[in-house]
Amino acid sequence: MHVFITRAQTPDSEFSRLLRAKGWEVYGQSLVTLEPLPFEAVPDCDWIFFASKNAVHFFFEQVRKQDIPLPAVQWAALGAATAEALSSYVETVDFMGNGDPEFSAKVFQKRPITTPSVRVLFPAARHSMKSIASYLDDHFQAIHLEVYDNQPIACPPQRNDQVLVFTSPMNARTYFSRYPLLPFQKVVAIGATTAKALHRLGISDVMTAAAANERSLAERVMSDEL
């Protein structure tokens, strides 16, 4: 069995390691290019909320490069992988969601509110879906800060693997804007936002990982439902 994932894989990538141990052939390549976007200041806010590891790394890379002062804030991450990346830059991750934007936003906004409006900064990609912010109620002021640009690659490869794994909406759009899903292929999404993007692209049968991490993706690929 062969699987393609829209994420570059290294020898120690958990996704590849788990699947290859079961005899799978794994190929990984991102269909999106990422470039830092400079910013000169961090807006005043109460929380800084990251939805991806890329957002974490590009944000702190620029903060350190430009010696940008940070406001006194609390730190939030959408899921465990993002929280792990964030913990390498800050002492405490004050909130961690489960990887699903809607569920995480609902849990996040149940925290005690001490001011009429809570300002939440979302460092993100230029073409971010802004999913978390869309689920917050009127007590929260969402501030979008572009910290990196994400663009589809010019010539994505067509894949004949039995399973295609998509790790972002843009990766899904990049692939299916050029190629159809072959009759024998199955599709796995990293989370609900990517699954919705695939549905909009006409891919009706999409399996979603239980959590937005490589172990859950590998387990979904190996599940009996495929």
C-alpha positions as CSV (number, residue, x, y, z in Angstrom):
1,M,0.0,0.0,0.0
2,H,1.1,3.5,-0.9
3,V,0.2,6.8,0.8
4,F,0.9,10.4,-0.1
5,I,0.8,13.1,2.5
6,T,1.1,16.9,1.8
7,R,3.8,17.3,4.3
8,A,7.6,16.8,3.9
9,Q,8.7,13.7,5.8
10,T,12.0,13.1,7.6
11,P,13.4,9.7,8.7
12,D,12.1,10.4,12.2
13,S,8.6,11.7,11.2
14,E,6.1,9.8,13.3
15,F,3.6,9.4,10.4
16,S,6.2,7.7,8.2
17,R,7.7,5.6,11.0
18,L,4.3,4.2,12.1
19,L,3.2,3.3,8.6
20,R,6.5,1.9,7.3
21,A,6.5,-0.4,10.4
22,K,3.3,-1.9,8.9
23,G,4.7,-2.2,5.4
24,W,3.4,1.0,3.9
25,E,5.3,3.0,1.3
26,V,5.1,6.7,2.3
27,Y,5.8,9.8,0.2
28,G,5.5,13.3,1.6
29,Q,5.6,16.7,-0.2
30,S,4.0,20.0,0.7
31,L,2.0,21.5,-2.2
32,V,2.4,25.0,-0.6
33,T,5.3,27.3,-0.3
34,L,5.8,29.4,2.9
35,E,7.6,32.7,3.2
36,P,7.9,35.0,6.2
37,L,6.1,38.3,6.2
38,P,7.8,41.1,8.2
39,F,5.9,43.0,10.9
40,E,7.2,45.8,13.1
41,A,5.0,45.5,16.2
42,V,2.7,43.2,18.1
43,P,-0.7,44.8,18.6
44,D,-2.0,45.2,22.1
45,C,-3.9,42.1,23.1
46,D,-4.8,39.9,26.0
47,W,-4.2,36.5,24.3
48,I,-2.0,35.3,21.5
49,F,-3.6,32.3,19.9
50,F,-1.8,30.1,17.4
51,A,-3.5,27.6,15.0
52,S,-0.4,26.0,13.6
53,K,3.3,25.3,14.2
54,N,4.1,27.4,11.2
55,A,2.4,30.4,12.7
56,V,4.4,29.9,16.0
57,H,7.8,29.6,14.3
58,F,7.3,32.5,11.8
59,F,5.9,34.8,14.6
60,F,8.8,34.2,17.0
61,E,11.4,34.3,14.2
62,Q,10.3,37.8,13.4
63,V,10.0,38.9,17.0
64,R,13.6,37.8,17.6
65,K,14.9,39.2,14.4
66,Q,13.4,42.6,14.9
67,D,13.7,42.6,18.7
68,I,10.0,43.3,19.0
69,P,8.7,43.7,22.5
70,L,5.8,41.5,23.5
71,P,2.8,42.6,25.5
72,A,2.0,40.8,28.8
73,V,-0.3,38.1,27.4
74,Q,-1.6,34.6,27.9
75,W,-0.7,32.0,25.2
76,A,-3.1,29.6,23.4
77,A,-2.6,26.8,20.9
78,L,-5.2,25.1,18.8
79,G,-3.9,21.6,19.4
80,A,-1.1,19.5,21.0
81,A,1.4,19.8,18.2
82,T,1.1,23.6,18.1
83,A,1.3,23.7,21.9
84,E,4.5,21.7,21.9
85,A,6.0,24.1,19.3
86,L,4.8,27.1,21.4
87,S,6.3,25.7,24.6
88,S,9.8,26.0,23.2
89,Y,9.3,29.8,23.1
90,V,7.2,30.6,26.2
91,E,7.2,29.4,29.7
92,T,3.5,28.4,29.9
93,V,0.9,27.5,27.4
94,D,-2.3,28.8,29.1
95,F,-4.8,27.1,26.8
96,M,-4.7,24.1,24.5
97,G,-7.6,23.0,22.3
98,N,-8.2,19.6,20.8
99,G,-7.2,20.6,17.2
100,D,-10.8,21.3,16.1
101,P,-11.4,25.1,15.6
102,E,-15.1,25.1,16.5
103,F,-14.8,22.9,19.6
104,S,-11.6,24.7,20.8
105,A,-13.2,28.1,20.3
106,K,-16.2,27.1,22.4
107,V,-14.0,25.8,25.2
108,F,-11.7,28.8,25.1
109,Q,-14.5,31.3,25.4
110,K,-15.9,29.5,28.5
111,R,-12.8,30.7,30.5
112,P,-13.6,33.5,33.0
113,I,-13.9,36.9,31.4
114,T,-12.8,39.9,33.5
115,T,-13.1,42.7,30.9
116,P,-16.0,43.7,28.6
117,S,-13.9,42.7,25.6
118,V,-11.1,40.2,25.3
119,R,-8.5,41.0,22.6
120,V,-7.2,37.8,20.9
121,L,-4.3,38.1,18.5
122,F,-4.1,35.4,15.8
123,P,-0.7,35.3,14.1
124,A,-1.4,33.4,10.9
125,A,-0.9,32.9,7.2
126,R,-1.9,35.6,4.7
127,H,-4.6,33.2,3.3
128,S,-5.7,32.0,6.7
129,M,-9.3,30.6,7.0
130,K,-9.6,32.4,10.3
131,S,-11.7,29.5,11.5
132,I,-11.2,29.9,15.3
133,A,-12.1,33.6,15.3
134,S,-15.3,32.9,13.4
135,Y,-16.6,30.8,16.3
136,L,-15.9,33.4,19.0
137,D,-18.8,35.4,20.4
138,D,-19.0,39.2,20.8
139,H,-17.1,39.3,24.0
140,F,-13.9,38.7,22.0
141,Q,-12.1,41.0,19.6
142,A,-10.1,39.0,17.1
143,I,-7.0,40.6,15.6
144,H,-5.4,39.0,12.6
145,L,-1.6,39.4,12.2
146,E,-0.1,38.1,8.9
147,V,3.2,36.5,9.8
148,Y,3.8,34.3,6.7
149,D,2.6,34.0,3.1
150,N,1.3,30.7,1.8
151,Q,1.1,30.1,-1.9
152,P,0.3,26.9,-3.9
153,I,3.3,25.5,-5.8
154,A,3.1,25.9,-9.6
155,C,3.2,22.2,-10.7
156,P,1.9,19.8,-8.0
157,P,2.5,16.1,-8.9
158,Q,-0.4,13.8,-9.7
159,R,-0.3,10.9,-7.3
160,N,-1.4,7.3,-7.9
161,D,-1.2,6.2,-4.2
162,Q,-4.1,4.4,-2.7
163,V,-4.4,7.0,0.1
164,L,-4.0,10.8,-0.1
165,V,-3.6,12.6,3.1
166,F,-4.2,16.4,3.2
167,T,-2.8,18.6,6.0
168,S,-4.4,21.9,5.1
169,P,-7.2,23.4,2.9
170,M,-4.7,25.1,0.6
171,N,-2.9,21.8,0.0
172,A,-6.3,20.2,-0.9
173,R,-7.2,23.1,-3.3
174,T,-3.8,23.0,-4.9
175,Y,-4.1,19.3,-5.7
176,F,-7.8,19.0,-6.7
177,S,-7.8,22.2,-8.8
178,R,-5.6,20.2,-11.2
179,Y,-6.4,16.5,-10.8
180,P,-9.4,14.3,-10.1
181,L,-9.7,11.8,-7.4
182,L,-9.1,8.4,-8.9
183,P,-11.7,5.6,-8.4
184,F,-9.5,3.5,-6.1
185,Q,-8.2,6.4,-4.0
186,K,-9.2,7.2,-0.4
187,V,-8.8,10.6,1.2
188,V,-7.8,11.5,4.8
189,A,-8.0,15.0,6.3
190,I,-6.0,16.3,9.3
191,G,-9.0,18.1,10.8
192,A,-12.5,19.4,10.3
193,T,-11.4,22.6,8.4
194,T,-9.5,20.6,5.8
195,A,-12.3,18.1,5.6
196,K,-14.8,20.9,4.8
197,A,-12.5,22.3,2.2
198,L,-12.3,18.8,0.6
199,H,-16.1,18.6,0.6
200,R,-16.4,21.9,-1.2
201,L,-14.0,20.6,-3.8
202,G,-16.4,17.7,-4.5
203,I,-14.7,15.0,-2.4
204,S,-17.6,13.6,-0.6
205,D,-16.0,10.6,1.2
206,V,-13.4,12.0,3.5
207,M,-12.1,10.4,6.7
208,T,-10.8,12.8,9.4
209,A,-8.1,12.1,11.9
210,A,-9.1,12.0,15.5
211,A,-6.6,14.7,16.4
212,A,-4.4,17.0,14.3
213,N,-1.1,15.2,14.7
214,E,0.9,12.6,12.7
215,R,0.1,9.7,15.0
216,S,-3.7,10.2,14.5
217,L,-3.2,10.6,10.8
218,A,-1.3,7.3,10.6
219,E,-3.9,5.5,12.7
220,R,-6.6,6.8,10.4
221,V,-4.8,5.6,7.4
222,M,-4.4,2.2,8.9
223,S,-8.0,1.9,10.1
224,D,-10.3,-0.8,8.9
225,E,-12.5,1.9,7.4
226,L,-10.1,2.5,4.5
